[in-house]
Structure formats: structure tokens, C-alpha cells
Amino acid sequence: MGYKWGVGFDIQAGIEYIFKSGITISVTPRGQWNWLNVTGVENSYGMDVLSQLGVNIGVGYKFGK
């Protein structure tokens, strides 16, 4: 299966907290949507919509001041 063209976007907005010890915690909800024009597929309307929703969670350490 091939795609002639595709259009998409990704939205993210998150928060990060830095503790006095330098440890960081972040949480970022995100959503991604893509519209793809499909070629060579029988019984297709010509468009596929792919979407993803999720949450990124991070733990880190901040070196230095």
C-alpha cells in the first residue's frame, strides 16, 4: 500500500517540576492526527485517518545550577 500524500499535526502541552535535589518530573499529554491519501486500495474512500492519544511521563536529573 502506498500513499500519494499526507497531512498531519501533533499537539503537546506539559508541565515540569524541579525538586531542590535536582530531580525533575514531567507530564505531557499529547495527540497526533494524520490524514493520508491512499492509492491502489480496493473499496477505499481514498482517505485514511490515523490518530494517537497518550501521555509522556519523564523523570530526570538537572546537573548544575
N, C-alpha and C positions, 0 to 999 in steps of 0.2 A: 504494500500500500504506500502510495506517495502523497505528498501534499504540494499543491500548487503555491499556496501562500498561507500565512498565519498571522494573527494579531493577538496580542495578549498584554496583560498587565499584572503587577504584583503589588499588593498593599501591605505595609508593615508599620506598626507603631508600638514602641515598647518602653519599658522603664528599667532603670538600672539603679541598684543601691550599693554603695561602697561603705563597708564597715570600717571602723577605726583601725582594725587589724590589717586592712588591705584586701580582704576577701570581697569579691563582687558577686552579686546575684542579679541576673537579668531575666525578664519575661517579655516575650514579643509575640502577640497574636498576629497571624498573617493569613492572607487569602491570595490565591493566584487563579486567574481565569485566562483561557486561551481559546480562540476561535480559529479553526483550521478548515481550509477548503480542500476536501478530499477528491482525488481523481482516481478513476479506474475501479470504483467500488459499486457493485450492483445493489439496487434497492436503496440507494443513499440519497438523501436530500441535498447532498453536496457540502454539508457543514457538520463538523464535529465540535462539540464544546467540551473541553477538559477543564475541570476545576479541582482545586485543592484548598482545604482549610486546615489550619493547625496552629500549634503554639511552639515556639522555640524557647527553650529554657537553658540558661547558661550559668556556669559557676566559674569564677576566675580569681586571679590574684593581681593586684596592682602593685608593681615594683616602683620604688622611688617615691618622691613626694608629689 
